[in-house]
């Protein structure tokens, strides 16, 4: 699986000229990705916890905190995500 993921992210990186963000659950990251994809930004799902429980060196930018958030104007639950950074950092991650 890691070989296939490496091939996929390399393909995306070459084609789009941008490093893709890897979305993963915390357990899956700890069991299979940690130490192998440290060059890539991460979007980690880790629900209903007061803190994302990863090593400080982990290169995460998004934390999917919940899948049960409520937003005014939307009549169903939505995902709640936290971005680790400011508006400048977020702008630098956008594909232009």
TIKOLTOR-317753 format. One line per field, with one value per residue: residue number from 1; chain; x, y negated, z of N, C-alpha, C, O, CB in turn. Coordinates in steps of 0.001 Angstrom, whole numbers, plus 500000, padded with zeros to 6 digits. Atoms other than C-alpha are relative to their C-alpha. Glycine has a CB too. Layout:
BEGIN
marmi NUM,...
vexza A,...
n.u X,...
n.v Y,...
n.w Z,...
ca.u X,...
ca.v Y,...
ca.w Z,...
c.u X,...
c.v Y,...
c.w Z,...
o.u X,...
o.v Y,...
o.w Z,...
cb.u X,...
cb.v Y,...
cb.w Z,...
This chain:
BEGIN
marmi 1,2,3,4,5,6,7,8,9,10,11,12,13,14,15,16,17,18,19,20,21,22,23,24,25,26,27,28,29,30,31,32,33,34,35,36,37,38,39,40,41,42,43,44,45,46,47,48,49,50,51,52,53,54,55,56,57,58,59,60,61,62,63,64,65,66,67,68,69,70,71,72,73,74,75,76,77,78,79,80,81,82,83,84,85,86,87,88,89,90,91,92,93,94,95,96
vexza A,A,A,A,A,A,A,A,A,A,A,A,A,A,A,A,A,A,A,A,A,A,A,A,A,A,A,A,A,A,A,A,A,A,A,A,A,A,A,A,A,A,A,A,A,A,A,A,A,A,A,A,A,A,A,A,A,A,A,A,A,A,A,A,A,A,A,A,A,A,A,A,A,A,A,A,A,A,A,A,A,A,A,A,A,A,A,A,A,A,A,A,A,A,A,A
n.u 500811,499129,499402,501035,500238,498838,500142,501113,499670,498948,500689,500731,499005,499401,501023,500585,498937,500317,499967,501369,500281,500451,501074,499916,500399,498840,499521,499393,498728,499043,499698,499502,499394,499025,498612,499856,500488,499781,499813,501292,500924,501025,501341,500218,501286,499866,501268,500521,498910,499653,498697,499522,498951,498879,498712,499889,499298,500914,500270,501423,500531,501434,500458,501439,500315,501333,500866,501328,500127,501207,499720,501227,500347,499847,500964,499489,498667,498872,498681,499373,498562,499140,498805,498856,499285,500723,500535,498883,499625,501080,499906,498846,500333,500974,499516,500309
n.v 501180,501178,500152,500548,501381,500769,500162,500913,501379,500450,500325,501260,501062,500288,500523,501264,500876,500346,498847,499717,499795,498635,499915,498714,499908,499978,498622,499564,500724,499414,498611,499742,501115,500730,499704,499708,501113,501179,501184,500445,500545,499034,500343,498843,499854,499527,500574,500228,500051,501399,500307,499007,499282,499631,500572,501402,500052,499570,501122,500102,501338,499946,499004,499797,499855,499442,499856,500337,501439,500648,501302,500727,499947,498623,499238,498699,500065,500125,499805,501158,499886,501041,500250,500384,501053,501251,500177,499995,498590,499364,500494,499378,498595,499949,499720,501181
n.w 500000,499973,501330,500876,499590,500437,501450,500234,499617,500925,501251,499786,499812,501302,500916,499541,499491,498617,499103,499556,498587,499737,499017,499313,498609,499111,499821,501257,500098,499049,500352,501349,500738,499175,500336,501431,500816,499168,500849,500506,499013,499604,499526,499125,499322,498611,499553,498658,499036,499732,500600,500965,499269,500861,499648,500438,501282,501061,500909,500312,500249,499755,499027,500058,498579,499800,501176,499501,499779,500518,500598,500333,501416,500494,499204,499567,499386,500922,499391,499365,500198,499441,500795,499168,500710,500185,501352,500950,500178,500756,501380,500636,500291,501088,501351,500832
ca.u 500000,502799,504430,501140,500561,504094,503512,500194,501462,504547,502279,500081,503106,504669,501429,500134,503478,502247,502725,499393,497864,497435,494128,494203,492708,495002,495202,495948,498630,500279,500089,501047,502184,504217,507861,507173,505411,506888,507542,503824,501306,498669,494937,494239,490815,490737,487197,485858,489188,490292,493701,495180,497386,500448,504120,504970,507177,504188,503550,499779,497900,494279,492613,489157,487868,484264,481731,478818,479213,476221,476429,473708,471929,472878,470194,472459,475655,478932,482607,484456,488093,490859,493630,497054,498272,497217,495622,499014,499972,496563,496941,500352,498749,496199,496680,496882
ca.v 500000,497549,498234,497521,494363,493173,493767,491898,488834,488678,488702,485915,483883,484156,483484,480593,479158,479160,481474,483223,483305,486817,487369,490120,491259,491015,494786,495457,492760,494225,497809,497370,493865,492431,492210,492901,489763,487125,484784,484426,482208,484178,483847,486086,487263,487660,487155,485708,485194,481971,482209,483924,486582,486585,485876,482177,482957,484335,482103,481763,478782,479921,481762,483159,482787,483885,485095,483658,479867,477626,474592,471973,472442,476117,478545,481505,482259,481360,482040,479666,479066,477068,475435,475163,471843,468364,466946,466462,470103,471185,469021,470576,474035,473111,474485,471566
ca.w 500000,500816,497435,495669,497707,496961,493242,493404,495315,493065,490005,491422,492458,489007,487142,489281,490428,494013,496964,497644,501098,502476,504280,506904,510155,513163,513724,510054,510079,513186,511893,508241,507208,510077,509088,505399,504159,506442,503486,502791,504550,506427,507008,509987,511142,514910,516160,519367,521133,522843,521148,518112,519666,517385,517853,517563,514563,512606,509588,509899,508541,508901,511757,511123,514657,514156,511629,513597,513394,512821,510551,510211,506877,506472,507606,508364,510247,508525,509131,511449,510536,512176,510134,511775,510484,509502,506349,504689,505252,503943,500816,500123,500072,497396,493900,491519
c.u 500865,500650,498994,499703,501149,499927,498908,500380,501115,499396,499274,500965,500616,498991,499536,501031,499690,500031,498577,499922,499491,498968,500032,499354,501238,500563,500712,501355,501051,500433,500741,500773,501129,501416,500232,499608,500145,500214,498679,499158,498874,498693,499566,498609,500250,498848,499862,501068,500357,501306,500332,501236,501064,501263,500085,500691,499103,499549,498513,499600,498500,499704,498485,499565,498676,499296,498566,499825,498704,500368,498668,499777,500169,499186,500463,501400,501074,501295,500494,501507,500716,501203,501099,500817,499138,499554,501104,500444,498951,500075,501151,499721,499040,500672,499561,499993
c.v 498742,499757,499385,498546,499115,499730,498965,498556,499446,499581,498653,498831,499589,499323,498602,498995,499475,501289,500273,500167,501429,499961,501404,499925,500112,501406,500498,499321,500655,501403,500164,498859,499290,500460,500265,498831,498681,498721,499392,499396,500998,499320,501224,499950,500620,499355,499872,500079,498528,499573,501104,500656,500545,499342,498580,499861,500398,498785,499953,498550,499940,501123,500065,500427,500718,500181,499622,498511,499479,498595,499359,500032,501371,500896,501390,499805,499939,500289,498685,500211,498798,499865,499511,498976,498760,499877,499992,501433,500728,499591,500670,501454,500125,500310,498832,500338
c.w 500000,498643,499030,500346,499547,498499,499685,500335,499114,498665,500121,500108,498669,499076,500387,500516,501404,500820,500485,501517,500158,501126,500614,501373,500870,500166,498752,499807,500905,499590,498670,499318,500741,499657,498521,499106,500747,499198,499557,501110,500254,500395,500786,500644,501371,500762,501511,501090,500242,499333,499003,500607,499042,500534,499440,498650,498822,499200,499614,499799,500275,500978,499880,501392,500230,498661,500365,500289,499393,499533,499634,498491,499375,500916,500408,500591,498917,500746,500588,499929,500601,499072,500923,499216,499903,498545,498946,499705,499168,498529,499249,499619,498816,498676,499126,498548
o.u 500563,500805,499344,499515,500918,500198,499084,500169,501138,499807,499390,500738,500772,499311,499401,500699,499987,499686,497964,500892,498619,499246,500092,499273,502288,501778,501773,502323,502163,501599,501563,501592,502045,501729,501380,500112,499271,500151,498659,499178,498464,498678,499278,498235,500843,498971,500333,500826,500263,501583,499987,502239,501093,501206,499551,500481,499481,499134,498159,500130,497969,500289,497788,499721,498509,499631,497622,499046,498173,501029,497807,500679,499731,499379,499643,502024,500924,501320,500218,502028,500190,501784,500885,501711,498033,499769,500877,500653,499287,499939,501036,500407,498864,501780,498384,499752
o.v 497788,498609,498521,497724,498006,498617,498116,497662,498247,498580,497798,497770,498400,498344,497734,497844,498329,502364,499394,500546,501864,499492,502403,498852,500546,501587,501116,499953,500947,501763,501070,499122,498750,501651,500349,498713,497816,497626,498300,499871,501737,498215,502273,498959,501691,498251,500695,500622,497718,498380,502268,499991,501735,498385,498303,498872,500205,497775,500087,497642,498885,502204,499102,501583,501418,499529,499978,498151,500053,497838,500001,499717,501592,500888,502219,498757,500531,500332,497610,501196,497685,500865,498605,499332,498701,500792,500427,501797,501526,500442,500945,502016,501217,499847,498474,499467
o.w 499283,498225,498226,499449,499065,498047,498812,499516,498832,498077,499242,499526,498394,498403,499524,500797,501743,500330,501090,502174,499406,502230,499897,501972,500395,500095,498847,499384,500466,499754,498532,498438,500120,499676,498086,497989,500685,499757,498990,502246,499359,500937,500211,501272,501493,501293,502296,502167,499319,499210,499206,500868,498731,501305,498366,497947,497667,499769,498442,500440,500624,500909,500198,501786,501229,497672,499661,501171,498442,500244,499033,497715,498246,502132,500801,500425,497848,501976,500055,500451,500621,498651,501727,498448,500442,497749,497818,498548,498292,497650,498055,498765,498277,498407,499081,497713
cb.u 499072,501078,500492,498721,499819,501304,499666,498789,500420,501048,498997,499128,501101,500528,498806,498998,500210,498598,500970,499472,498959,501205,498599,501458,499060,499628,498835,499067,499809,499393,498729,498864,498946,499712,500460,499166,498532,501179,500825,499255,499429,500504,498980,501088,499006,501431,498882,498920,501246,500101,501125,500322,499387,499738,501163,500758,501216,498775,500879,499156,500287,499216,500452,499596,499962,499166,500055,499716,501206,498869,500934,500069,500825,501519,498738,500032,500239,500041,501014,499511,500331,500444,499725,500880,500419,500879,499202,501188,500172,498622,500187,501208,499382,499240,499450,500990
cb.v 500010,500162,501364,500835,499905,500743,501364,500428,499936,501115,501122,500083,500458,501290,500936,500276,498824,499284,499753,501260,498951,500935,499692,500446,501198,499433,500936,499691,498504,500043,500783,500352,499004,500212,501176,501201,500225,500228,500359,501159,498638,500851,499639,500057,500876,499625,500823,500993,500814,499775,499870,499346,501152,499583,500879,499191,500907,500754,500115,500632,499576,500199,499638,501067,498642,499095,501452,500786,499252,499952,500130,498534,499024,500450,500126,501021,501222,498586,500546,499812,500129,500337,498970,501255,500468,498791,498706,499175,500699,499624,498474,499926,500663,498683,501382,498888
cb.w 501190,501071,499466,500098,501525,500347,499330,500825,501485,499781,499628,501269,500970,499355,499963,501083,499047,500110,501208,499310,500543,500371,499347,500128,500226,501358,500345,498805,500383,501396,499948,499155,499665,501517,500783,499639,499602,500890,498779,499349,499528,501153,498801,501092,499159,500643,499485,500290,499493,501492,501096,498591,500822,498522,499465,501037,500044,500590,498727,501112,498558,498681,501479,498907,500662,500926,499446,501246,499405,501086,498743,500509,499251,499957,499243,498806,500927,499357,498961,501492,498508,501481,498870,500397,498604,500409,499918,500550,501371,500596,499991,500925,501235,499902,499447,500246
